Amino acid sequence: MNQTVNISFEKALLKEIDKIAKKEHRSRSELIREAARAYIEKKSRWQTIFSFSDKATSKIKISENDIFEEIKQVRSKRKVS
């Protein structure tokens, strides 16, 4: 069941939404619904990744700083090569 909601957009953003919707032969509502679904899916995927990361790092007793230091080392080795 669909439910109607009222939301406000800055003029420039609404103009972009309308431009894309017209280009893709879709309604403004269709485009906004798809954008909302994509946003929620993306957030959910990142949450899954962060959750896995938190569990994995707590098991092996590694900190966020340890990870950043490892990244720095790898990047510095690449610069030298």
Backbone bond lengths (Angstrom), bond angles and torsions (degrees), N, CA, C in turn:
res aa  C-N    CA-C-N  psi(-1)  N-CA   C-N-CA  omega(-1)  CA-C   N-CA-C  phi
1 M - - - 1.450 - - 1.528 108.80 -
2 N 1.295 117.38 129.12 1.462 122.30 177.99 1.512 110.60 -84.49
3 Q 1.314 114.46 148.86 1.454 120.78 175.30 1.514 108.03 -130.08
4 T 1.295 116.74 135.09 1.457 121.79 -179.48 1.522 109.17 -86.47
5 V 1.353 114.71 135.70 1.465 120.51 176.08 1.521 108.58 -130.51
6 N 1.305 116.06 154.02 1.458 121.31 176.41 1.525 108.18 -106.87
7 I 1.317 116.22 127.24 1.458 120.76 175.85 1.523 108.26 -133.58
8 S 1.317 116.02 154.99 1.461 118.53 178.70 1.523 109.77 -113.51
9 F 1.324 115.08 147.22 1.457 123.07 179.05 1.520 108.80 -128.66
10 E 1.309 115.94 150.74 1.458 119.26 169.94 1.524 106.53 -64.29
11 K 1.317 115.69 149.86 1.465 121.03 -177.50 1.526 112.64 -54.72
12 A 1.323 116.66 -44.87 1.466 120.81 -176.65 1.528 111.01 -63.71
13 L 1.338 116.86 -40.39 1.463 120.05 179.65 1.524 110.67 -67.48
14 L 1.314 116.75 -43.06 1.462 120.22 179.16 1.528 110.71 -62.70
15 K 1.313 115.81 -37.31 1.462 120.45 177.78 1.536 109.99 -61.66
16 E 1.329 116.98 -43.14 1.471 121.31 178.05 1.523 111.24 -64.64
17 I 1.326 116.30 -42.83 1.467 120.90 177.95 1.517 110.12 -58.82
18 D 1.321 116.22 -47.94 1.464 120.51 -179.54 1.525 111.73 -63.82
19 K 1.323 116.56 -38.87 1.466 120.94 179.50 1.534 110.65 -62.37
20 I 1.315 116.38 -45.91 1.468 120.39 -179.97 1.524 110.83 -67.56
21 A 1.330 116.62 -43.76 1.464 120.43 179.17 1.521 110.95 -58.60
22 K 1.327 116.72 -43.72 1.467 120.69 179.38 1.524 110.49 -64.02
23 K 1.318 116.16 -44.54 1.465 121.00 -179.19 1.535 111.34 -60.95
24 E 1.331 115.82 -36.45 1.466 120.79 -178.22 1.530 112.86 -94.21
25 H 1.333 116.98 6.40 1.471 122.82 178.54 1.531 111.02 55.46
26 R 1.337 114.63 47.48 1.464 120.59 178.93 1.522 108.71 -130.49
27 S 1.297 114.19 165.69 1.466 117.54 176.84 1.526 109.57 -83.60
28 R 1.293 114.07 161.02 1.463 121.09 176.26 1.541 109.17 -57.38
29 S 1.313 116.50 -43.39 1.468 120.76 -178.97 1.522 111.90 -61.80
30 E 1.344 116.32 -43.40 1.469 119.58 178.72 1.522 110.89 -59.44
31 L 1.313 116.07 -44.40 1.456 120.97 -178.52 1.533 110.89 -63.97
32 I 1.311 116.94 -44.73 1.468 120.65 -179.30 1.526 110.66 -66.97
33 R 1.336 117.95 -39.40 1.470 120.35 176.53 1.521 110.77 -60.91
34 E 1.335 116.80 -44.67 1.463 120.47 179.29 1.530 110.98 -63.66
35 A 1.321 116.55 -41.12 1.464 120.29 178.92 1.530 110.38 -62.49
36 A 1.305 117.44 -41.40 1.462 120.90 179.03 1.519 110.89 -64.72
37 R 1.340 116.69 -44.04 1.473 120.21 177.99 1.520 111.12 -61.72
38 A 1.321 116.58 -44.02 1.470 120.85 -179.90 1.525 110.78 -63.03
39 Y 1.311 116.99 -41.36 1.463 121.60 179.08 1.532 110.61 -62.46
40 I 1.319 116.14 -47.27 1.467 120.70 -179.12 1.524 110.30 -63.53
41 E 1.323 117.74 -42.50 1.467 121.80 178.55 1.528 110.74 -62.66
42 K 1.316 117.01 -44.15 1.466 121.65 179.57 1.527 110.73 -62.39
43 K 1.329 116.93 -46.40 1.466 121.03 178.65 1.524 110.80 -60.71
44 S 1.320 116.38 -40.40 1.460 121.11 -179.80 1.526 110.87 -64.73
45 R 1.329 116.82 -42.89 1.472 120.45 178.30 1.518 111.29 -62.06
46 W 1.343 116.96 -45.62 1.458 120.04 179.66 1.523 110.82 -63.96
47 Q 1.324 116.83 -38.64 1.462 119.93 178.52 1.526 110.38 -62.65
48 T 1.321 117.34 -39.48 1.462 121.57 177.06 1.521 110.57 -63.37
49 I 1.321 116.53 -43.19 1.470 120.94 179.17 1.523 110.54 -63.04
50 F 1.339 117.05 -47.63 1.466 120.26 -179.43 1.522 111.43 -64.35
51 S 1.300 116.73 -37.67 1.459 121.40 179.08 1.526 110.26 -63.54
52 F 1.327 116.41 -46.32 1.466 121.45 177.89 1.524 109.87 -60.92
53 S 1.317 116.08 -44.98 1.459 121.80 -179.59 1.527 111.25 -60.46
54 D 1.328 116.46 -44.72 1.465 120.50 178.86 1.524 111.47 -60.08
55 K 1.334 116.16 -43.66 1.468 120.09 179.67 1.523 110.97 -66.02
56 A 1.339 116.35 -43.90 1.464 120.52 -177.57 1.525 111.46 -65.50
57 T 1.330 117.29 -43.32 1.457 119.65 -177.47 1.525 111.81 -71.66
58 S 1.311 117.28 -30.87 1.466 118.44 179.05 1.527 110.63 -71.86
59 K 1.320 117.81 -31.04 1.468 121.43 178.34 1.523 111.98 -68.15
60 I 1.333 116.42 -37.49 1.467 118.88 -176.56 1.528 112.26 -101.78
61 K 1.309 116.48 9.08 1.472 122.18 176.12 1.526 112.50 55.01
62 I 1.309 116.35 51.71 1.463 121.98 177.29 1.522 108.11 -116.46
63 S 1.309 116.50 139.80 1.463 120.10 -177.67 1.524 110.76 -99.37
64 E 1.311 114.95 168.32 1.462 121.04 176.27 1.529 109.94 -61.33
65 N 1.329 116.43 -39.70 1.470 120.22 178.41 1.527 111.57 -63.18
66 D 1.333 117.11 -37.48 1.464 120.47 176.56 1.531 110.60 -59.99
67 I 1.304 115.57 -40.81 1.473 120.52 -179.96 1.525 109.97 -66.01
68 F 1.339 116.96 -44.96 1.465 119.92 179.14 1.524 111.55 -62.03
69 E 1.317 116.88 -39.30 1.469 120.43 178.38 1.524 110.84 -64.48
70 E 1.311 116.86 -40.61 1.471 120.79 178.49 1.526 110.23 -63.76
71 I 1.314 117.17 -41.46 1.467 121.44 178.41 1.526 109.65 -62.18
72 K 1.343 117.13 -44.20 1.469 120.87 178.28 1.521 111.38 -58.37
73 Q 1.324 116.02 -43.97 1.464 120.06 -179.39 1.525 111.64 -62.99
74 V 1.307 116.25 -44.42 1.468 120.26 179.75 1.529 110.05 -63.05
75 R 1.321 116.51 -43.60 1.469 120.40 -179.34 1.529 111.32 -65.28
76 S 1.329 116.74 -39.51 1.466 118.92 -179.96 1.526 110.96 -68.01
77 K 1.312 118.13 -33.48 1.475 121.93 176.48 1.525 110.66 -66.22
78 R 1.341 116.37 -37.27 1.461 120.49 179.25 1.511 110.94 -65.95
79 K 1.333 117.44 -38.32 1.463 121.42 -179.63 1.525 111.00 -64.39
80 V 1.314 116.86 -36.74 1.457 122.20 -178.60 1.520 110.52 -70.85
81 S 1.321 116.97 -36.57 1.478 121.37 -176.34 1.493 113.67 -67.51
